[in-house]
Amino acid sequence: MTNAAFNAVPEKKVRRKEKRHLLPVIPAVIQVFVCKPMQGLRITRMACAKISQSPPTIGPCGKCLVGFSHGKGRIPRTWPDGSDIETSVLVVGSRT
């Protein structure tokens, strides 16, 4: 057997049909809010609570009252300055 014949890859003669959605898709609903101190970052309440429990050394998260409320399990509706907290719902994995 020659080296070229040994390393040769045979060509496929039949193409398989593309299979779609082999696994069932379970849609997920994620509720996020727009974080004002983080310049409009969309973040979940749980993630905000986790950051507020061990805030970074620099940045606005260490003194954030909304993050402190999320850490206590509360859902505040306004920022300390009185403006409303923008919330949105993301639906992931749904077939529409």
Secondary structure, 3 states (H helix, E strand, C coil): CCHHHHHCCCCCCCCCCCCCCCCCCCCEEEEEEEECCCCCEEEEHHHHHHHHHCCCCCCHHHHCHHHHHHHCCCCCCECCCCCECCEEEEEECCCC
